[in-house]
Amino acid sequence: MRKSVLHTVLVCLVALTVVSCSGYNKIAKASDYNTKFSLAKDLFAQGRFTTAGTLLEECVAYQRGTDQAEESMFLLATCYFNLKDYVSASQYYMTCYRSYPGSAYSDESLFRSGYSLFLDMPDPRLDPTSTQNAIVQLQNFVETCPYSRFRPRAEELIAIMYDRLVEKELKSADLYYNMGNYLGNNFRSAIIVAENALRDYPFTKYREDLSLIILKAKFEMAQESVLEKRDDRYRDAIDEYYAFKNEYPESGHMKEADRIFRLASRNLNQKEIITEED
């Protein structure tokens, strides 16, 4: 008896599936785009983004000039977004914004175009081009839609991306510092990279780390200098110490900074270099 009931249920489920697929196929092949659009919205609500996107692609092409055209484009972009195809999503959101400026989906489309590029960013150690493109896109949104409800989130994302770019520069500066004088004056390269990063991104969360690398590199460069350049470079390191101490008096790196200051001060005007404190 239980087997008979189970068999009946399975037959009904298969039948419903066949009917459902048959209904979808009929609508998909039909020329009534209002019906297709309704089905696409239902599929979208069910989370069936691939199938919904297929129908919306057709609707977008045939609904130009109608009230449903903008919604079709926005939903299509969101299908790609939910499928994690962020490059396509960004392109469709931008098309939606440009095709229907000032509409109900306008500011959200422009925001999501940049947000999609943000989600597509690679590891900070890789090519920063996509990160820079995302920044440009979101800055464009902030300037174009200054009163949008999405502006705070856009500004937050921009700050995150700036820090990602700085993180790449920090790793480069740190690498140069650790290479020391191997095949050249890498301390100088570390200073240049860190100073450029501070100039370009003055409010980065990595500001203290970059400043510390500059201090350490200036001190090490003085230690390695020829006699006629040594005192000037020790003075430069001491000046850097005071700048670091004034900006980060509570830094967790102050013990190391103080050690550098004491050694630099003791080595000033000395012919023999002290490498460790007594």
N, C-alpha and C positions, 0 to 999 in steps of 0.2 A: 504493500500500500504506500509506504514512504517513498519507495523507488518510483512508483507511478506519479506521485505528487511532484517529486523532484524533476522527473522527466517533463511533466507538463509545464513547470516553471521555466525550465531551460528552453523549451520550445517557444514559449511566449517571449522570453528575452531575445532569442535569436530573431523572432519575427519582428519584434519592435525595432531591433537594430537594422534589419533589412529595410523596413518601412522608413526608418529615419534616414538611412543612407540614400534610399530611393528618393525621398522628399528633397534631400539636399541636392542630389544630382539633378533633379528636375529644375530646382530653383537656379542652380549654378549654370544650367544650359539655357535658361529662359532669358528673354530680352527685357523683362520688367525689372529695371534697376532700383525701383522703390522697394520691391520685394527682396531683392538681393541685399540692399542696404539694411533692411530690417533683420534679415538672417545674419548678416555680418555683425551687427550690434549684439545680437543674441549670443553668437559664438564668442565674441569679444568678452561679454559678461561672464561666460563660462570658462574663460581662460584659454580658449582654443585659438591662440594668436596666429598660428601658421595658416590655419584654414580661413580665419577671419581676414587675414591680410591678403589672401588670394582673391577673395571677393571684393575687398576694398580697393585693390589695385584696379579692378574693372570699374568700380563705382567712381573712383577719382577721374578716370578718363572720360566717362560719359555724363558726369554730373556738373561739369563746368558751367558756371552761370546760374546754378540753382542754389536754394537755401541749404541743401545737404552737402554741397561740395566741400566747404571748409571743414565740417565735422568729419567727413570721410577722410580728408587728408590728415587731420589731427589724429584720428583713430589709427590710421595706417602707420603713421610715425610712431605711435605708442605701441603698436604691435611689434615693430622692430626693436623698440626700446625694451619691452618686456622679454623679447627673445635674446637680449644682450648683443644685438647687432647695432652697436652704438654709432658707428660711422654712418650707416644707412639712416638710422633714427635722426641723427643730427641734420642730415641733408634734407629729409622730409619735413622736419620741424621748421627748418629755415625756409623751405619752399612754401610751407603753410603761412609763415609770417609774411613773406614777401608777396604772396598771392592775395592775402586777405588782411592788409594792414588796418589797424584800428578796430578789428572785430573782437568777438568775445574770447577767442583763443590766441589773440595776437601776442600779448606779453608773455603768456605761458609758453607759447611756441618758441619765442626767441630765447627765453631762459633755458628751456629744455634742450635747445640746439647746443648751447654751450655746456650744459650739464652732461649731455651725452658724451661730448669730447672729454670732459673731466673723467668720466668713468672709463674711458678708453685709454687713459694715460698709461704708459709703460713704467717699468722700474726706474727710479730716479737716476740710476747709473747709466741708462741708455740714452738714446738721442732725445733731447728735450723739445724737439720741434712740435710734437703733438700737444705738449703741455703749454707751450707758448701760444699755439693756436687756440686752445681752450681759454686761456687768459684773455686774449684779444676778443673772443666771442662773448665772454661774460662781461668784460668791461664795456663792450658795445651795448649789451643789454642794460647795464647800470646807467649808462649815459642816456640811452634812448627811453628807458622806462624808469625814471628816478622815483616814482611813487608806487611802483608795483609792490605787491605783497611778497614777491619773490626776491626783492632786492637784498634783504639781510642775508638770505641763504647764498645768493650770488657773491656777495662780498666775503662771506666766510670761505667759500670755495676758492676765490681768488687768492686769499691769504694762504690757504693750504698749498696752492700750487706754487706761489712764490717761495714758500719754505722748501718745497721739493726741489726747485731750481737751486736754491741756496745749499741744500743738502749735497747736491752734486758738486758744487764749488768747494764746500767744506771737505769733502772726501778727497778732492784733487789737491787742495792746500795741505791736507794732512799727509797725503802720499809724498808730495814734494819735501815736506819737512822730514819725514822718516828716511828719505833717500840721502839727506845731508849733502855732502860734497861729491857724491858719486857721479862721475861724468859731468861735473859742472857745479855751479853754485845753486843748488836746489833750494837753499834757504831763501834766497832772493825771489825765486819763483813762488814759493809758498806765501811770502809777504805780498807779492803782487796780486795773486789770485784772491787772497783773503781781503785785501784792501779794496779791490774791485767789487767783490761781493757786498762788502759793507756800504760802498758808495751806491751800488745799484739797488740794494735791498736794505735800507737803513733800519727797518722795523722788524726784521726777521727774528725769529725765536732762537736762531743760531748765532746771534750777534756776540754773545760772550765767548762762545767757542772759537769764533773767528778771531776775536781780539786776543785771546790767549795764544793762538798759533802765531800771530804777529809778534807778540812779546817774546815768545820762546825762540822764534826764528831770528829775530834781531839779536838776541843774546848769543845764540849759537854762531851767528855770522861774525859777531865781535870776537868770540873765542877763537875762531878760525882765521881771523884777519892777520895780515902782515902788520908789523909794528907801527908804521906810519898812519895806518887807517884805524888802528884798534881803539884808541881813546875816543875818537868821534863816534864810533859805532857803539861803544859802551854807553856814552852819553845818550845816544839815540835809544838804546834799550832802557836806560833809566827813565827817560821821558815817557817811554811807552808804559813802563811800570806805573808811573803816577797817573797816567790817563786811565789805565785799567783799574787801579785802586779807586779813583774818583767815581768811575761809572759803576763798579761792582764791589763796593766795600764789604758786602756780605757774601761774596763769591766763595763757593766751595773750593776754588783753586787758589785762594789767597796764600796758603802755605807755600805752594810752589812758586807763586809770583814773588813772595817775600824772599825766598831763597835766591831767585834770579837777581833780585835787587841787591842783596847783600854781596853776592859774588861779583856782580858788575861794579859795584861801588869799590870793593877791595882791589879789583883788577885795574881800575882807572889809574893811570899814571905809573903802572907797574910794568917792568920789562918781562917778568916771568908770570905766566898765567896760573891762577889758582883755579883748579877744576872742581874741588870739593871744599866745603867749609871745615875748618878745624873743629 
